[in-house]
Amino acid sequence: MGVPISFRVGPTDAVYGDDLARLDGPWLANGYLPIIEMSYREGDATYRQEAFVSVEPSMANHGVLFVRFALDAGREGMVSAHVTAPESLRLNGHQLCNDSHQVFVCAGSNWQWDPARQTLAATLAPGGEAVLAVFTDAAPKLATTASLSGNEYRNQRQRCVTTWQRLLGKGVNLDVPETVVNNAWRAVLGANFTVVTGNTVNYSAGNDYLKEYITEGSRTVGAFMLFGFTDESPPMLLSLLDHSIPEHIYAVTSWKMRALTQ
C-alpha cells in the first residue's frame, strides 16, 4: 500500500540499517510509545532516525508518517530518500506531487530534489536535522507549498505523545518495580490499538489481513477488558459477533460463545 520510500546514507548511498551490526535499535520512545527511534553508523558518521504516524485526523486519514534524521557523530552526513512511485513526481514548492497535484511527500527546506533519480537528498551537520512528512495514501492538493519545519515536526510529535498517553491512561494504572514490564504491557496494548479501525479489531494493518477474525480479535478484546478499557471493548465485541466464515461456522460460533463469557 502506498508509495515505498527507502533511505540511504553516506557518500556511497548505503541502505540505512542494512548492516545490523552497525544498527542500534529500533527502540520505542519512552520504552512503549509508537515512535520508533534508531541510529546507524556509516563510515565516520552516525545517523539517528525517528518516525511516527500523525494523530491529527486530517493527516491520519492519509497515513502521514513524520520522519526526522539527525547526526549523532561525525562532522558531516548525507541522507537521501528514494521514492518508488508508479509515475513521475515533481517538486511543487516543497511538496512532491504527481500530475494530478496529489501530494506524496512534504519536505523540509534543506532537501534537494533530483527528478532524474526521483530522489530527495539532504546534507546534515552536527546539531542539524532533516524532516519529512510521507503520505502513505496520497493527499489532494494542499493549501500551501511551504516547507515542513522542525518546529512543526516537534509539535506533531508532542501531539502523538499526548494522544497515546491519554489513550493508554484510560485503562488500568499498573505499576511494578521492573521498568521493562511496565513498558511491555503498555507497548502491547498500544500495538493492539494500532490495528483497530473504529470499532473493528483487525487481524493486521496495511495488507490483505485488514479484516476481522473472531479467534484473534476476541483475544484482543479480552486483553482490552482485562486492562480496564470498559468503554472501548463492548462495541468491538459487538462488531466481532457479526463476523462470519460460512465454511467454519461451528468454529466461529464456538469462539463467539467463548468471547461472550470473557
C-alpha positions in Angstrom: 0.0 0.0 0.0 1.2 3.5 -0.7 4.5 4.5 -2.4 7.6 2.9 -1.0 10.4 5.2 0.2 13.9 3.8 1.0 16.5 5.8 2.9 20.2 5.8 2.2 23.1 7.5 3.9 26.7 8.5 3.3 28.7 9.2 0.1 28.1 5.7 -1.2 24.3 5.8 -0.8 24.4 2.8 1.7 21.0 1.5 2.6 20.1 2.7 6.1 20.2 -0.2 8.6 21.4 -2.7 6.1 24.2 -3.9 8.3 22.6 -5.0 11.6 26.0 -4.9 13.4 26.0 -1.1 12.9 22.4 -0.6 13.8 21.3 0.5 17.3 17.6 -0.1 17.8 14.8 0.1 16.9 13.5 1.4 20.2 10.1 2.8 21.2 10.1 6.3 22.7 9.9 6.2 26.5 10.0 2.4 26.2 6.5 2.0 24.9 5.2 4.8 22.7 4.7 4.0 18.9 7.5 6.5 18.0 10.3 4.5 16.5 14.0 5.5 17.2 17.2 4.0 15.8 20.7 5.0 14.9 23.0 3.7 12.2 26.8 4.1 11.7 28.0 4.5 8.2 31.7 5.5 7.7 32.7 8.2 10.2 29.1 9.3 10.7 26.3 8.0 12.9 22.7 8.9 11.8 19.7 8.9 14.0 16.3 8.3 12.6 12.9 8.9 14.3 9.5 8.1 12.8 5.9 8.2 13.9 2.4 8.5 12.4 0.4 11.7 12.9 -2.6 11.6 15.2 -4.3 14.6 13.6 -7.4 13.2 11.9 -6.8 15.1 8.6 -3.3 13.6 8.4 -4.1 10.2 10.0 -6.7 9.7 7.2 -3.8 9.7 4.8 -1.4 7.7 7.0 1.1 10.6 7.2 4.4 9.4 8.6 6.8 12.0 10.0 10.5 11.2 9.7 13.5 13.0 11.2 17.2 12.4 10.6 20.0 13.9 12.7 23.7 13.4 13.0 24.8 11.8 16.3 28.5 11.6 15.4 30.7 12.9 12.6 31.4 16.2 11.0 29.0 15.9 8.1 26.5 13.4 6.8 24.3 12.8 3.8 20.9 11.2 3.7 18.7 10.5 0.7 15.1 9.4 0.3 14.4 7.3 -2.8 10.8 7.5 -3.9 9.5 4.5 -5.8 6.3 5.9 -7.4 4.4 4.3 -10.3 4.6 7.7 -12.0 7.0 10.6 -12.3 6.8 13.1 -9.5 7.8 16.8 -9.4 8.6 19.2 -6.7 6.0 21.9 -6.2 7.5 24.3 -3.6 8.5 21.7 -1.0 5.9 19.1 -1.9 6.4 16.0 -4.2 3.3 15.8 -6.4 2.1 13.9 -9.4 0.5 15.4 -12.5 -2.9 15.3 -10.7 -1.5 17.5 -7.9 -1.7 14.7 -5.3 0.9 15.1 -2.6 3.2 12.2 -1.7 5.8 13.9 0.5 6.3 17.3 2.2 9.9 18.1 2.7 12.0 20.4 5.0 13.8 23.3 3.4 17.2 21.5 3.2 16.1 18.7 1.0 17.0 18.9 -2.7 15.1 17.0 -5.4 16.7 15.1 -8.2 14.0 14.4 -10.8 16.1 12.0 -12.8 16.7 9.7 -9.9 13.4 10.6 -8.1 15.4 11.2 -5.0 15.4 13.8 -2.2 18.8 14.4 -0.6 20.0 16.5 2.4 23.3 17.3 3.9 23.5 17.0 7.7 25.8 19.0 10.1 26.2 18.4 13.8 23.1 19.8 15.5 21.2 20.0 12.2 18.2 17.9 11.1 16.3 16.9 8.0 12.5 16.2 8.3 9.9 14.7 6.0 6.2 14.1 6.1 5.4 11.0 4.0 1.8 10.5 2.8 1.2 6.7 2.8 -2.1 7.5 1.0 -1.6 10.4 -1.4 -3.5 13.5 -0.4 -5.3 16.0 -2.6 -3.5 19.3 -3.4 -2.6 21.1 -0.1 -3.4 24.8 0.5 0.3 25.6 1.0 3.6 24.5 -0.6 5.7 25.7 2.3 8.4 23.5 3.6 8.0 21.3 6.7 9.7 23.0 9.6 11.4 21.3 12.6 9.0 23.1 14.9 6.0 21.6 13.1 7.7 18.2 13.4 8.1 18.6 17.1 4.5 19.8 17.5 3.2 16.8 15.7 5.5 14.5 17.9 4.2 16.1 21.1 0.6 15.6 19.9 1.4 12.0 19.2 2.9 11.5 22.7 -0.1 13.2 24.4 -2.7 11.3 22.5 -1.2 7.9 23.1 -0.5 8.6 26.8 -4.1 9.8 27.2 -5.5 6.7 25.5 -3.4 4.2 27.4 -4.1 6.2 30.6 -7.8 5.4 30.3 -7.1 1.8 31.3 -5.6 0.4 34.5 -2.8 2.1 36.3 -0.4 -0.9 36.7 3.0 -0.1 38.2 5.5 -2.8 39.1 9.2 -2.4 40.1 10.5 -3.7 36.8 10.5 -0.9 34.2 10.7 -3.4 31.3 7.4 -5.0 32.5 5.7 -1.6 32.7 6.9 -0.7 29.2 5.9 -4.2 27.8 2.2 -4.1 28.8 1.8 -0.6 27.5 3.6 -1.3 24.3 1.4 -4.4 23.6 -1.8 -2.5 24.3 -0.6 0.3 22.0 0.2 -2.2 19.3 -3.3 -3.7 19.6 -4.9 -0.3 19.3 -2.9 0.4 16.1 -4.9 -2.4 14.2 -8.3 -1.2 15.4 -10.3 0.8 12.9 -13.3 2.4 14.6 -14.8 -0.5 16.5 -13.3 -3.1 14.2 -10.5 -5.2 15.6 -8.5 -6.2 12.6 -6.1 -9.1 12.3 -3.4 -6.8 10.8 -2.9 -3.5 9.0 -1.8 -2.3 5.6 -2.3 -5.7 3.9 -4.9 -8.3 2.9 -5.5 -9.2 6.6 -7.0 -5.8 7.3 -10.2 -7.6 8.4 -11.8 -9.2 11.5 -11.1 -12.8 12.7 -13.1 -13.9 15.7 -10.2 -16.0 17.2 -7.5 -13.3 17.3 -10.0 -10.4 17.6 -11.8 -11.8 20.7 -8.4 -12.4 22.4 -7.5 -8.7 21.7 -10.9 -7.5 23.1 -10.3 -9.8 26.1 -7.0 -8.1 26.7 -8.6 -4.6 26.5 -11.2 -5.7 29.0 -8.6 -7.1 31.4 -6.7 -3.8 31.3 -9.7 -1.7 32.0 -10.9 -0.4 28.7 -14.5 -1.0 29.6 -15.9 1.7 27.3 -13.9 0.7 24.2 -14.3 -3.1 24.4 -18.2 -3.7 24.1 -18.5 -2.0 20.7 -15.5 -4.1 19.5 -17.1 -7.3 20.7 -20.4 -6.5 19.0 -18.6 -5.9 15.8 -16.9 -9.3 16.1 -20.2 -11.0 16.8 -21.3 -10.0 13.2 -18.2 -11.8 11.8 -18.9 -14.9 9.8 -17.0 -17.5 7.8 -19.6 -19.9 6.4 -17.2 -22.8 5.9 -16.1 -22.6 9.5 -19.5 -21.9 11.1 -19.0 -24.2 14.1 -15.6 -22.9 15.0 -16.7 -19.3 14.6 -19.8 -19.9 16.7 -17.8 -21.6 19.5 -15.4 -18.6 19.6 -18.3 -16.2 19.8 -19.7 -18.1 22.7 -16.3 -18.1 24.3 -15.9 -14.3 23.7 -19.3 -13.7 25.4 -18.0 -15.4 28.6 -15.0 -13.2 29.0 
